[in-house]
Amino acid sequence: MADTTAPGAAARTPVDSRWLACRDLKPDAVADLYCFAHAGGSAGEFLRWSDRLPGVRVLGLQMPGRAPRQDEPPFTRMTELVRALVTEVEFGPGPFAFFGHSLGGLVAHEVARTLRNAGRPLPERLFVSSILPPPVSAARPVHGLPPDALLAEIERRWGALPPVVHEDEDLRALVLGYFRADMEIAETHDFVAGPPLDLPVTTFIGDEEDGDLRGWATHTRGPFTHHTLRGGHFHFRDPGTQRDLLRIVHQAMTADR
């Protein structure tokens, strides 16, 4: 799908990659927000954010192994996933930022570090939601559990899945496949320490969650800000909390433009 750029707008990358989903091309946008989904998630989770981010084009990263890339094998290792993203996705050339929720926050951070190491343009800001800073220890890896035990663990951590997942055997296998691959990425990720990023980092966590995300401050030489929002692990699904989160994101991405 071709993209166009209005006079005075930032240069836009054409959205013609199987890796990217975009609901509104916004040729007059001043910046792009690339969104990295949580374990079991997909690009579609974030595309409606476009309505609340005027002047920002929202791009969801579409991972192999899920629609519309259902026939492709999913990644199960962080290094392979990040290498593919950096090789196949043209981030930029205009101003852009990364948003990653849960596992997506770790992936976004690794992509930013790899872009830096390759001498490529960096995001102007990294937004990280509901994930502890690396290294994240998997005290009890669960990606190899049998289906019933894996499903129980997913619902223990993140809440009940829709009843149809329990009732439809094929859908259940599909959903568990997403989670299993993504959890393997997180649980086998061997984080290698390196220099902090030279860009601002903003973190979000729900007030019903455990954990302290302020350790992300050690991964940046730039400004660090932390926000506690109403809700649990998927706080951004609540309309009021989503409004608060996107107001912060929009202000950070459009200030002084």
PAZAPA-4460 file (N, C-alpha, C; in steps of 0.05 Angstrom, whole numbers, plus 32768, in hexadecimal, padded with zeros to 4 digits):
% residues 257
    n_x    n_y    n_z   ca_x   ca_y   ca_z    c_x    c_y    c_z   seq   type   mol
   8011   7FE8   8000   8000   8000   8000   8012   8019   8000     1      M     A
   800E   802A   7FED   801F   8042   7FEC   8017   8056   8001     2      A     A
   802A   8068   8007   8025   807D   801A   802D   8097   800D     3      D     A
   8021   80AD   8016   8028   80C7   800C   802F   80D9   8023     4      T     A
   803C   80EF   801D   8044   8102   8031   8039   811E   802B     5      T     A
   802B   812A   803D   8021   8145   8039   8037   8159   803D     6      A     A
   8035   8170   8030   804A   8185   8033   804E   818C   8051     7      P     A
   8066   818C   8059   806C   8193   8075   806B   817C   8089     8      G     A
   8061   8165   8080   805F   814E   8092   807A   813F   8092     9      A     A
   807D   812E   80A6   8096   811E   80A7   8096   8109   8091    10      A     A
   80AE   8101   8088   80B0   80EC   8074   80A3   80D2   807E    11      A     A
   8094   80C5   806E   8085   80AE   8076   8090   8095   8068    12      R     A
   8093   8080   8077   809A   8066   806B   8081   8059   805F    13      T     A
   8081   8050   8045   806A   8043   803A   8062   802A   804A    14      P     A
   8049   8026   804E   803F   800F   805E   803A   7FF9   804A    15      V     A
   804E   7FEC   8040   804B   7FD7   802D   805A   7FBE   8036    16      D     A
   8060   7FBC   804F   806E   7FA5   805A   805B   7F92   8068    17      S     A
   8060   7F78   8065   804F   7F65   8074   8052   7F67   8092    18      R     A
   8067   7F76   809A   806C   7F79   80B7   805B   7F90   80C3    19      W     A
   804E   7FA0   80B3   8041   7FB8   80BE   8023   7FB8   80B8    20      L     A
   8013   7FC1   80CC   7FF7   7FC5   80C8   7FF1   7FE2   80CF    21      A     A
   7FE0   7FEF   80BF   7FD9   800B   80C4   7FBC   8010   80BD    22      C     A
   7FAE   801C   80CE   7F91   8022   80CA   7F8D   803C   80BB    23      R     A
   7F9E   8050   80C0   7F9B   806A   80B5   7FB7   8074   80AD    24      D     A
   7FBB   8078   8093   7FD6   807F   8089   7FDF   809B   8092    25      L     A
   7FCC   80AD   8097   7FD2   80C8   80A1   7FEA   80D5   8092    26      K     A
   7FE6   80DD   8079   7FFC   80E9   806A   8007   8103   8076    27      P     A
   7FF7   810F   8088   7FFF   8128   8095   800B   8123   80B0    28      D     A
   8010   810A   80B8   801B   8104   80D2   8037   810F   80D6    29      A     A
   803D   8116   80EF   8058   8121   80F5   806B   810C   8100    30      V     A
   8060   80F4   8107   8070   80DF   8113   8062   80C4   8111    31      A     A
   8071   80AF   8113   8066   8093   8113   8069   8086   812E    32      D     A
   8055   8077   8136   8057   8067   814F   8056   804A   8147    33      L     A
   806C   803B   814B   806D   801E   8145   8066   800F   815F    34      Y     A
   8051   7FFE   815E   8047   7FF0   8175   804E   7FD2   8175    35      C     A
   805A   7FC9   818B   8062   7FAD   818E   8050   7FA0   81A2    36      F     A
   8043   7F8A   819A   802E   7F7D   81AA   8039   7F6C   81C0    37      A     A
   8029   7F66   81D4   802E   7F54   81EA   802D   7F37   81E1    38      H     A
   8035   7F25   81F3   8033   7F09   81ED   8017   7F01   81E5    39      A     A
   8014   7EF3   81CE   7FFA   7EEB   81C5   7FEB   7F01   81B6    40      G     A
   7FF6   7F19   81B5   7FE8   7F30   81A9   7FED   7F33   818C    41      G     A
   7FE1   7F48   8180   7FE4   7F4D   8164   7FE3   7F6B   815E    42      S     A
   7FEA   7F72   8146   7FEB   7F8E   813E   7FD0   7F9D   8142    43      A     A
   7FBA   7F8E   813D   7FA0   7F9B   813E   7F99   7FA7   8159    44      G     A
   7FA6   7F9E   816E   7FA1   7FA8   8189   7FA5   7FC7   818A    45      E     A
   7FB6   7FD2   817A   7FBE   7FEE   817C   7FB4   8000   8166    46      F     A
   7FA9   7FF5   8151   7FA4   8005   8139   7F8F   801B   813E    47      L     A
   7F7B   8016   8150   7F67   802A   8155   7F71   8041   8166    48      R     A
   7F8A   803E   8170   7F96   8055   817E   7F99   806D   816C    49      W     A
   7F99   8068   8152   7F9D   807E   813F   7F88   8094   8143    50      S     A
   7F70   808D   814B   7F5B   80A1   814E   7F61   80B5   8164    51      D     A
   7F71   80AC   8178   7F77   80BE   818F   7F94   80C9   818D    52      R     A
   7FA1   80C5   8176   7FBC   80D0   8173   7FBD   80E1   815A    53      L     A
   7FB0   80F8   8159   7FB2   8109   8142   7FCF   8111   813C    54      P     A
   7FD5   8110   8122   7FF0   8117   811A   8004   8100   811D    55      G     A
   7FFB   80E9   8127   800D   80D2   812A   8002   80BA   811B    56      V     A
   8013   80AD   810A   800B   8096   80FC   8012   807D   810D    57      R     A
   7FFE   806C   8112   8002   8054   8123   8006   803C   8111    58      V     A
   801C   802E   8116   8024   8017   8106   8027   7FFF   8119    59      L     A
   8018   7FEA   8115   801A   7FD2   8125   802D   7FBE   8118    60      G     A
   803F   7FB2   8127   8052   7F9E   811D   8043   7F83   811B    61      L     A
   8041   7F78   8103   8033   7F5E   80FE   8048   7F48   80FE    62      Q     A
   8046   7F37   8112   805A   7F22   8115   8052   7F08   8106    63      M     A
   8065   7EF9   80FD   805F   7EDF   80F0   8050   7ECC   8102    64      P     A
   8040   7EBB   80F7   8032   7EA7   8107   8016   7EAF   810F    65      G     A
   800E   7EC8   8108   7FF2   7ED0   810F   7FE8   7EE1   80F7    66      R     A
   7FCD   7EE1   80F5   7FC0   7EEE   80DE   7FCA   7F0A   80DB    67      A     A
   7FCF   7F13   80C2   7FCC   7F05   80A9   7FE5   7EF5   80A1    68      P     A
   7FF6   7EEE   80B4   800F   7EDF   80AE   800D   7EC3   80BB    69      R     A
   7FF5   7EB8   80BB   7FEF   7EA0   80C9   8000   7E88   80BF    70      Q     A
   8007   7E88   80A6   8015   7E71   809B   8033   7E72   809F    71      D     A
   803D   7E88   80AB   805A   7E8A   80B0   8060   7E80   80CC    72      E     A
   8077   7E72   80D0   807E   7E69   80EA   8084   7E80   80FD    73      P     A
   807B   7E80   8116   8081   7E96   8128   809E   7E95   8132    74      P     A
   80A8   7EAC   813A   80C2   7EAD   8146   80C0   7EA3   8163    75      F     A
   80D6   7E96   816C   80D7   7E8D   8188   80F0   7E97   8196    76      T     A
   8101   7EA7   8188   8119   7EB1   8194   811B   7ECF   818F    77      R     A
   8122   7EDE   81A3   8123   7EFB   81A1   8137   7F04   818C    78      M     A
   814F   7EF8   818B   8163   7F02   8178   8159   7EFF   815B    79      T     A
   814C   7EE9   8155   8142   7EE4   813A   812C   7EF8   8133    80      E     A
   811A   7EFD   8146   8104   7F0F   8141   810F   7F2C   813C    81      L     A
   8121   7F34   814D   812B   7F50   814B   813B   7F53   8131    82      V     A
   814B   7F3E   812A   815A   7F40   8111   8147   7F43   80F9    83      R     A
   8131   7F34   80F9   811E   7F36   80E3   8111   7F51   80E2    84      A     A
   810A   7F5C   80F9   80FD   7F76   80FA   8110   7F8C   80EF    85      L     A
   8128   7F8C   80F9   813B   7FA0   80F1   8143   7F9E   80D3    86      V     A
   8143   7F85   80C9   814A   7F80   80AD   8133   7F88   809A    87      T     A
   811B   7F81   80A2   8104   7F83   8090   80F2   7F9B   8093    88      E     A
   80F4   7FA9   80A9   80E3   7FC1   80AE   80F4   7FDA   80AC    89      V     A
   80EB   7FED   809C   80F8   8007   809A   80EB   801A   80AE    90      E     A
   80F7   801C   80C6   80ED   802E   80DA   80F6   804B   80D3    91      F     A
   80E3   805D   80D3   80E9   8078   80C9   80E1   807B   80AC    92      G     A
   80ED   808E   809D   8104   809F   80A4   80FC   80B7   80B4    93      P     A
   80E2   80BD   80B5   80DA   80D4   80C6   80DA   80CD   80E3    94      G     A
   80D2   80E0   80F4   80D2   80DB   8111   80C0   80C3   8118    95      P     A
   80C9   80B3   812B   80B8   809C   8133   80BF   8095   8150    96      F     A
   80AC   8086   815C   80B0   807C   8178   80A6   805F   8178    97      A     A
   80AF   8050   818D   80A6   8035   8192   8094   8034   81AB    98      F     A
   807F   8023   81A9   806F   801C   81C0   806E   7FFE   81C2    99      F     A
   8075   7FF3   81D9   8074   7FD6   81DD   8067   7FCF   81F7   100      G     A
   8053   7FBD   81F6   8045   7FB4   820E   804F   7F98   8216   101      H     A
   8057   7F95   822F   8060   7F7B   8239   8077   7F70   8228   102      S     A
   8074   7F58   821D   808A   7F4E   820C   8092   7F62   81F6   103      L     A
   807E   7F70   81EC   8083   7F84   81D7   8097   7F9A   81E0   104      G     A
   8097   7FA0   81FA   80AA   7FB4   8204   80C6   7FAA   8202   105      G     A
   80CB   7F90   8208   80E5   7F85   8206   80EE   7F84   81E9   106      L     A
   80DC   7F7C   81D7   80E3   7F7B   81BA   80EA   7F97   81B0   107      V     A
   80D9   7FAB   81B7   80DE   7FC6   81AE   80F9   7FD0   81B7   108      A     A
   8100   7FCA   81D0   811A   7FD2   81DB   8131   7FC5   81CC   109      H     A
   812F   7FAB   81C6   8144   7F9E   81B7   8146   7FA8   819B   110      E     A
   8130   7FAE   818E   8131   7FBA   8173   813F   7FD5   8174   111      V     A
   8138   7FE6   8188   8146   8000   818A   8164   7FFC   818E   112      A     A
   816C   7FEA   819F   8189   7FE5   81A4   8196   7FDC   818A   113      R     A
   8189   7FCA   817B   8195   7FC0   8163   8197   7FD5   814D   114      T     A
   8183   7FE6   814B   8184   7FFD   8138   819C   800F   8140   115      L     A
   819F   8014   8159   81B6   8025   8162   81D0   8018   815A   116      R     A
   81D3   7FFE   815F   81EC   7FF0   8159   81F2   7FF0   813B   117      N     A
   81DD   7FF1   812B   81E0   7FF1   810E   81E3   800D   8102   118      A     A
   81E3   8021   8113   81E6   803D   810A   81CD   8047   80FC   119      G     A
   81B6   803C   8101   819D   8044   80F4   818E   8058   8106   120      R     A
   817B   8067   80FA   816B   807A   810A   815D   806C   8121   121      P     A
   815D   807A   8138   8150   806F   8150   8134   807B   8154   122      L     A
   8123   806D   8162   810A   807A   816A   810F   8092   817C   123      P     A
   80FE   80A6   817A   8101   80BE   818B   80FA   80B8   81A8   124      E     A
   80EB   80A2   81AC   80E3   809B   81C8   80DA   807E   81C8   125      R     A
   80DF   8071   81DF   80D6   8056   81E3   80C1   8056   81F9   126      L     A
   80A8   804D   81F2   8093   804A   8206   8091   802D   820D   127      F     A
   8093   8026   8227   8093   800B   8230   807C   8007   8245   128      V     A
   806D   7FF2   8241   8055   7FEE   8252   8056   7FD2   825F   129      S     A
   8054   7FD1   8279   804E   7FB9   8288   8063   7FA3   8284   130      S     A
   807D   7FAA   8283   8091   7F95   8282   80A9   7F9F   8292   131      I     A
   80B5   7F8E   82A3   80CC   7F96   82B2   80E4   7F9A   829F   132      L     A
   80F7   7FAA   82A7   810E   7FAF   8296   811F   7F96   8294   133      P     A
   812E   7F93   827D   813F   7F7C   827B   8157   7F7F   828D   134      P     A
   8163   7F68   8295   815B   7F4D   828E   8142   7F44   829E   135      P     A
   812F   7F37   8290   8117   7F2D   829D   811B   7F0F   82A2   136      V     A
   8119   7F07   82BB   811E   7EEB   82C3   8104   7EDB   82C1   137      S     A
   8106   7EC5   82B2   80EF   7EB2   82B1   80F4   7E9D   82C6   138      A     A
   80EB   7EA2   82DE   80F1   7E90   82F4   80E5   7E74   82EF   139      A     A
   80CE   7E73   82E1   80C2   7E59   82DB   80B8   7E5A   82BE   140      R     A
   80C9   7E53   82AB   80C1   7E53   828F   80A8   7E42   828B   141      P     A
   8095   7E4C   827B   807C   7E3D   8277   8076   7E38   825A   142      V     A
   8087   7E41   8247   8080   7E3E   822B   807F   7E21   8222   143      H     A
   808B   7E0F   8231   808B   7DF2   822A   8075   7DE2   8238   144      G     A
   8063   7DEF   8246   804E   7DE1   8255   803A   7DD4   8241   145      L     A
   802D   7DBF   8249   8017   7DB3   8239   8001   7DC8   8236   146      P     A
   7FF0   7DC5   8221   7FDB   7DD9   821B   7FCA   7DE1   8233   147      P     A
   7FBF   7DCE   8242   7FAD   7DD6   8258   7FBC   7DE6   826D   148      D     A
   7FD4   7DDD   8274   7FE4   7DEC   8288   7FED   7E07   827E   149      A     A
   7FF3   7E09   8264   7FFB   7E23   8259   7FE3   7E36   825A   150      L     A
   7FCC   7E2D   8252   7FB4   7E3E   8252   7FAE   7E47   826F   151      L     A
   7FB0   7E36   8282   7FAB   7E3D   829E   7FBF   7E53   82A7   152      A     A
   7FD8   7E50   829F   7FED   7E64   82A7   7FE8   7E7F   8299   153      E     A
   7FE0   7E7F   8280   7FD9   7E98   8272   7FC3   7EA6   8281   154      I     A
   7FAE   7E97   8288   7F97   7EA4   8295   7F9E   7EAD   82B2   155      E     A
   7FB0   7E9E   82BF   7FB8   7EA6   82D9   7FC7   7EC1   82D8   156      R     A
   7FD8   7EC4   82C4   7FE8   7EDD   82C2   7FD8   7EF5   82B8   157      R     A
   7FC7   7EF0   82A3   7FBC   7F06   8294   7F9D   7F07   8293   158      W     A
   7F91   7EF4   82A0   7F73   7EF5   82A1   7F67   7EE1   828D   159      G     A
   7F4E   7EDC   8290   7F40   7EC8   8280   7F3F   7ECF   8262   160      A     A
   7F43   7EBB   8251   7F40   7EBF   8235   7F22   7EBC   822E   161      L     A
   7F19   7EC6   8217   7EFD   7EC4   8210   7EF3   7EA7   8210   162      P     A
   7EDA   7EA2   8218   7ED0   7E86   8219   7ED3   7E77   81FF   163      P     A
   7ED2   7E85   81E8   7ED4   7E77   81CF   7EEF   7E69   81CC   164      V     A
   7F04   7E73   81D9   7F1E   7E67   81D8   7F1D   7E4B   81E5   165      V     A
   7F0E   7E49   81FA   7F0B   7E2F   8208   7EF9   7E1C   81F8   166      H     A
   7EE6   7E27   81EA   7ED2   7E17   81DD   7EDB   7E0D   81C1   167      E     A
   7EEB   7E1C   81B3   7EF3   7E16   8198   7F10   7E0A   8199   168      D     A
   7F12   7DF0   8193   7F2C   7DE3   8196   7F41   7DEF   8183   169      E     A
   7F39   7DF5   816A   7F4C   7DFF   8157   7F55   7E1B   815F   170      D     A
   7F42   7E2C   8168   7F4A   7E47   8171   7F5C   7E46   8189   171      L     A
   7F55   7E33   819B   7F66   7E30   81B3   7F82   7E29   81AC   172      R     A
   7F86   7E17   8199   7FA1   7E0F   8191   7FAF   7E27   8184   173      A     A
   7FA0   7E36   8174   7FAC   7E4E   8167   7FB6   7E62   817B   174      L     A
   7FA4   7E69   818E   7FAB   7E7D   81A3   7FC2   7E74   81B4   175      V     A
   7FC2   7E5B   81BC   7FD8   7E50   81CC   7FF2   7E50   81BD   176      L     A
   7FF0   7E4C   81A2   8008   7E4E   8192   8015   7E69   8192   177      G     A
   8004   7E7E   8191   800E   7E9A   8193   801D   7E9E   81AD   178      Y     A
   800F   7E97   81C3   801A   7E9B   81DD   8034   7E8B   81E1   179      F     A
   8034   7E72   81D9   804B   7E61   81DE   8064   7E6C   81D0   180      R     A
   8061   7E75   81B7   8078   7E80   81A8   8082   7E9A   81B6   181      A     A
   806F   7EAB   81BD   8077   7EC5   81C9   8083   7EC1   81E4   182      D     A
   8078   7EAF   81F4   8084   7EAB   820F   809F   7E9E   820D   183      M     A
   80A4   7E8E   81F8   80BE   7E83   81F3   80D2   7E99   81ED   184      E     A
   80CA   7EAD   81DD   80DB   7EC3   81D8   80E4   7ED1   81F2   185      I     A
   80D0   7ED6   8203   80D7   7EE4   821C   80E7   7ED3   822F   186      A     A
   80E1   7EB9   8231   80EE   7EA8   8244   8109   7E9E   823C   187      E     A
   8110   7EA0   8223   812A   7E98   821A   813C   7EB0   8213   188      T     A
   8132   7EC8   8216   8141   7EE0   820F   8159   7EE3   8221   189      H     A
   8171   7EE1   8215   818A   7EE4   8224   8194   7F01   8220   190      D     A
   818B   7F12   8232   8191   7F2F   822F   81AF   7F34   8233   191      F     A
   81BA   7F43   8220   81D6   7F4B   8221   81D8   7F69   8228   192      V     A
   81E3   7F6F   823E   81E5   7F8C   8246   81F5   7F9C   8232   193      A     A
   81EE   7FB5   8230   81FC   7FC7   821E   81F7   7FE4   8227   194      G     A
   8202   7FF7   8218   81FE   8013   821F   81E1   801B   8220   195      P     A
   81D9   802D   8232   81BD   8036   8231   81B7   8044   8217   196      P     A
   819D   8045   8211   8194   8054   81F9   8195   8072   81FD   197      L     A
   819B   8080   81E8   819A   809D   81E9   8180   80A8   81DF   198      D     A
   816B   80A1   81EE   8150   80AA   81E7   813E   80A8   81FF   199      L     A
   8129   80B8   8201   8117   80B7   8218   8108   809D   821A   200      P     A
   8103   8094   8232   80F3   807C   8237   80DC   8084   824A   201      V     A
   80C4   807B   8242   80AC   8080   8252   80A0   8065   8258   202      T     A
   8099   805F   8271   808E   8046   8279   8071   804A   8284   203      T     A
   8061   8035   8281   8046   8034   828B   8041   801A   829A   204      F     A
   8032   801B   82B0   802A   8003   82BE   800E   8008   82CA   205      I     A
   7FFE   7FF3   82CC   7FE4   7FF5   82D9   7FE7   7FF5   82F7   206      G     A
   7FD5   8003   8305   7FD7   8005   8322   7FCF   7FEB   8330   207      D     A
   7FC5   7FD7   8321   7FBE   7FBD   832C   7FD4   7FA8   8327   208      E     A
   7FEA   7FB1   831A   8000   7F9F   8313   8016   7FA0   8329   209      E     A
   8025   7F8A   832A   803D   7F89   833B   8055   7F90   8329   210      D     A
   806A   7F99   8336   8083   7F9F   8327   8089   7FBD   8327   211      G     A
   80A2   7FC3   8323   80AC   7FDE   8322   80BB   7FE3   8308   212      D     A
   80B0   7FF3   82F7   80BC   7FF8   82DC   80D1   800E   82DC   213      L     A
   80D6   801A   82F3   80E9   8030   82F3   8105   8028   82EE   214      R     A
   810B   800D   82EF   8125   8004   82E7   812C   8009   82CA   215      G     A
   8117   800F   82BA   811C   8016   829E   812D   802F   829B   216      W     A
   812F   803F   82B0   813F   8057   82AF   815C   8051   82AA   217      A     A
   8165   8039   82B2   8181   8032   82AE   8188   802B   8291   218      T     A
   8173   8028   8280   8177   8021   8264   8176   8039   8251   219      H     A
   8176   8051   825D   8176   8069   824C   8189   807E   8258   220      T     A
   8195   808D   8246   81A4   80A5   824F   8192   80BE   824C   221      R     A
   817A   80BA   8240   8168   80D0   823C   8155   80D3   8254   222      G     A
   8141   80E5   8251   812D   80E8   8266   811D   80CE   826A   223      P     A
   8116   80C9   8284   8106   80B2   828A   80ED   80BB   8299   224      F     A
   80D5   80B1   8291   80BC   80B8   829E   80AD   809E   82A3   225      T     A
   809E   809D   82B9   808F   8086   82C0   8073   808E   82C7   226      H     A
   805F   807E   82BE   8043   8085   82C3   8034   806C   82CE   227      H     A
   8026   806F   82E3   8014   805A   82EE   7FF8   8061   82E6   228      T     A
   7FEB   804E   82D7   7FD0   8052   82CD   7FBC   8040   82DB   229      L     A
   7FA3   8046   82D8   7F8E   8035   82E4   7F8C   801A   82D5   230      R     A
   7F8B   8004   82E4   7F86   7FEA   82D8   7F9B   7FD6   82DC   231      G     A
   7F98   7FBF   82CF   7FAA   7FA9   82D2   7FBE   7FA7   82BA   232      G     A
   7FC6   7F8F   82B3   7FDA   7F8B   829F   7FD2   7F97   8284   233      H     A
   7FB8   7F94   827D   7FAE   7F9F   8264   7F9F   7FB9   8269   234      F     A
   7FAC   7FCB   8278   7F9F   7FE4   8280   7F96   7FF4   8268   235      H     A
   7FA4   7FF3   8252   7F9E   8004   823B   7F84   7FFC   822D   236      F     A
   7F79   7FE5   8234   7F5F   7FDD   8228   7F47   7FEB   8235   237      R     A
   7F4B   7FF7   824C   7F36   8007   8258   7F35   8022   824A   238      D     A
   7F1E   802A   8241   7F1C   8043   8231   7F28   805C   823F   239      P     A
   7F22   805E   8259   7F2D   8075   8268   7F4B   8074   826B   240      G     A
   7F55   805D   8272   7F72   805A   8275   7F80   805D   825A   241      T     A
   7F74   8053   8245   7F80   8056   822A   7F81   8073   8223   242      Q     A
   7F6D   8082   8229   7F6D   809F   8223   7F84   80AD   8232   243      R     A
   7F88   80A6   824B   7F9E   80B2   825B   7FB9   80AA   824F   244      D     A
   7FBD   8091   8248   7FD6   8088   823D   7FDC   8096   8222   245      L     A
   7FC8   8097   8211   7FCD   80A3   81F6   7FD0   80C1   81F7   246      L     A
   7FC5   80CD   820C   7FCA   80EA   820F   7FE8   80EF   8215   247      R     A
   7FF3   80DE   8226   8010   80E0   822C   8021   80DA   8214   248      I     A
   801A   80C5   8205   8028   80BE   81ED   8027   80D4   81D8   249      V     A
   800F   80DF   81D4   800C   80F4   81C0   801B   810D   81C7   250      H     A
   801A   8115   81E0   8029   812D   81E8   8047   8129   81E4   251      Q     A
   8051   8111   81EB   806E   810C   81E8   8076   810C   81CB   252      A     A
   8065   8102   81B9   806D   80FF   819D   8069   8118   818C   253      M     A
   8058   812A   8195   8051   8141   8184   805B   815B   8190   254      T     A
   8067   815B   81A8   8070   8174   81B4   8085   8181   81A2   255      A     A
   8082   819B   819F   8094   81AC   8190   8095   81A4   8172   256      D     A
   8080   8198   8167   807F   8192   814B   806C   81A5   813D   257      R     A
***
